[in-house]
Amino acid sequence: MDAIEYQSFLDELTSTLEADPLVLGLVALGSTADDASRDRWSDHDFWIITSPGNQSRYLDTFSWLPRAADILITVGHGPSRRTVLYGDGHKAEYAVFDPEEAVSGKIERFRLLLDRRDIGGLAESIRLQTRHERTSALDRPDKLENLCILLWTAYERWARGERLSAQRYVQFSIDAFLDLLVAHEALGRPPVADELETRRRLEQIEPELGRELGRVVLLAPAEAGVVLIDLAQTRLSLRAPELAWEKALAVRMWLQEAGGAA
């Protein structure tokens, strides 16, 4: 979807919801809120805040959406979230809450498109709480140890013959590795970076690291573990010497021996 079509969709959506007095707010999220991070692949991501008891009119029907006749697939995610896929491949992801329900959600960045009852203040409080929770999670002192346990679990499952489960744990390990870099400010984070999902746009932010991690997912877990621990040590040993490097190197030795015996 080009920029003109994208904005036209957003304008029509806003106009439709503005005509309904039971809609208290429309909150654009992610790239829908931020022009700088938008491209032809960007979906429409938003929350609708309704007065209590009126969520179903936007959860149970889809005729209110722009280009409703072109919708190919609709999927529900729990009681409050929906995804719509159009016939041209464009996607809209949204949630419908009343103000009390909205506090259970997470906001990384937002732009207010419609506000009838200080929805802007509500969205900002949710954004700050989301950031606080993310910061608290990153501040865990045992994140390197957690990476090591994930990597060893991946190897154990691989050795048992649970190949799909093992590969999933390699993916978990990559997430833990990236969180470790973010926690110690060892990963480039430009304004378009997604603070909640570190993998997003990694290939644009740090191309070399993106290529290396793309290679890691193709390796057997023992080899992948050695590479990830080496990457962590290269990037963090001087920046964060207090981390449990002796323990990590012990696990690296196990993984290296396991890989050689495979």
N, C-alpha and C positions, 0 to 999 in steps of 0.2 A: 504494500500500500504506500503510495507516495505521500508527501507532506500535505498536499492540498486535500486529498481524500481522507487522510487521517484527521485533519482538523475539521473537515466537514462532518465526519462521523461524531466527533466530540461536540461540535456545535448543536447537532440535531439531538444528541443525547441530553445535553444540558437544557435545551429548549423544552423537550418533552417532560423532563422531571420538574422543571421550574413551573410548569402549568398545574402541577399537582400539589395542593397545599399540605397534603399529608407527608410530603417529602421535606425533611428538615435540612438535609445537606447532601451534597455530591462531592466526594473527595477523590481526586485523581492521585494515583500512586505510581511509583517507579518511573519508567520512561514516559508514561502518560502525563506525569507531573513535570518532567524535566526535558525540555526540547533538546538539550545538549547531548543526552544519551539515547536519543531516538534515531532509528534507521528504518529501512523498508521492512524489516522483520519484526518491528515492535508491535506488541498487541495493545489492546486497550485494557487497562487495569484500574479498577475504581471500586469505591464503596458507595452505597446508597444508605443514608441514615433516614429512617422513617419514624413517625410517631409510633408509640407502642401499639402492637396489635395489627399493624398494617404492612408487615414485611411480606406476607404471602402474595400480595398483588404484583410484586416484582421477583418473587422466587418461583411461583407456580406457573407463570405465563411468560412468554417471550415476545409477544406482539409489540411491546413498548420499545423494544430495541431498534436502533437504526437498521435499515435493510433487513427487516425480520423475515421477509419472503425468501431471502438468500441463505438462511441458516440451514446448515447440513446436519450438525450434531450438537446435542446439548447434554451436558453431564453435570450431576450434582455432587458436591463434596461436602457431606455433612448437612446440617439443617440450614446453613446460612450462606453457602458459597456455590457458585455456578460457573461453568466454563461453556462458552459457545464457540463453535467452529463454523465459519462461513464457507460457502461453496468455492470461494477463491483462495482459501487457505488462511484468511485473516482470522484472528482469535480475539475474543473478549473474555476477560476473567474478572469476576466481580463478587462482592459480598453485599448482603442486605442485612442491616442491623437496626435495632432501635438504639438510643444512646447508651443504655445500660449494657446491652450486649456488646457494643463496639469495644469496650475496654478490654475484652478478651483477645482482641486482634493485635497485630503487630504492624507498625508503620516505620519504614526506613526513610522515605521522603514523600512529601505530599504537596499538592496544590489544591486550594479550595475553589471549586467551581460554583457552588451554591451553598448559602449559609443562612438559615432562618432562626437558629437558636444557639448561637455561639458554638457551632460545630467546629469552627477553626480552633477554639480553645481546647475542645475535646481532642481533636486530632493531634494538636501539639503535645498535650499531656501524654497521649499514647506513644507518640514518637519518642519523647524523652524517657518514658518507661521502657520502651523497646531498646533504646540505646543503653540504658542502665543495665538491663538484663544481659545484653550482649557483652558489655564491658566486664560484668561480674563473671561471666562464663570464661572469657579470655584470661582473666586474672588468676585462674586456678594454678597453683604452684606445681602440680603434678602432670602438666600437659605433655612433657617429654616422656615420662613414664607411661602415660596413657598411649602415646604413639607406639611405644615398644610393645605393649600388651596387645594392641590391635594387630601389629605386624606378626607377632608370634602366633596369635590366634589364626591369622590368615594361613600361615605355614602349616599349623597343626591340621586344619581342615583340609588343606590341599593334600597333605600326606595321607590323610584318612580316605581320600578319594572324593571329598565333598568339593568339587572344583568350582561350582557356581557360587556356593557360600563363601569359599576362600576368596574368590575374585571380588565379591562384595566387600569383604573385610579389607582388601587392598584399597578399595575406593574410600572406605571409612578412614583408612590410614592417611590417604591423601588429604582428606578434609582436616584431620587432626594436624597434619604437617603444615597446611596453609594457615590454620588458626594459630599455630605456634609462631609462625612468621609474623602474622598481624599483631599478636600479643607483644612481640618484641620490636615492632616497627621495622621489620626487615623485609617488608614487601611494599612495592610501590602502590600507593592508594590515591589516584587522582580523583577529582570531584565526581567523575561519572562512575566510580567504583561502587559496587553494592556492598554496604556495610554488613548485611546479614548473610550474604551468600558469596563467599570469597572466590569461588570458581568463576563467577560471572565476569566476562570480559578479560579474563586472565591473559589470554593469548594476545590481546592488544596492549595490556598494561606491562606485562613482562614476557615478551615473545620467547626468549630462550628458555625460561622456566616452564612456560606452557608447552613447548616442544618436548622438554625433558620429562615432564609428568605425563604427556601423551604417550611417551615410550614406556614409562613405568607400568602403565595399565596393561601393557602387552606381555610383561614379564611374568614368570612364575613367582609366587609370593616370596620365596627365599631371596631371589635376586632383587625383587622390588624392594624388599625390606632393607637390604644392604644399600641400595641406591638412596632411599629416602633418609636413612640415618646419616649417610655421608653428606647429603644435601643439607640436612639440618645442622650438622657439625660445621660445614663450610660457611654457612650463613650466620650461625648463631654462637659458635663457641667463644669468639672474642666479645661479641655483644652481650652475651648472657652466660658468663663462665660459671654462675651459680647453679645452672641446671645440672641434672643428674647424668653427666656425661659418662662416668665410669659404668653406670648401669646400662646406658644405651650402647656402649661399646661391647659390653658383655653379650647383650642380645644380638648385636651385629655379628659377633664371632659365631654364635650359635647358628645364625641364618647363613653365614658364609659356609660353615661346615655342612649344613643341611643342603645347601645348593650344590656343593661339590660332591655330595654323596648321592644326589638324585640321579 
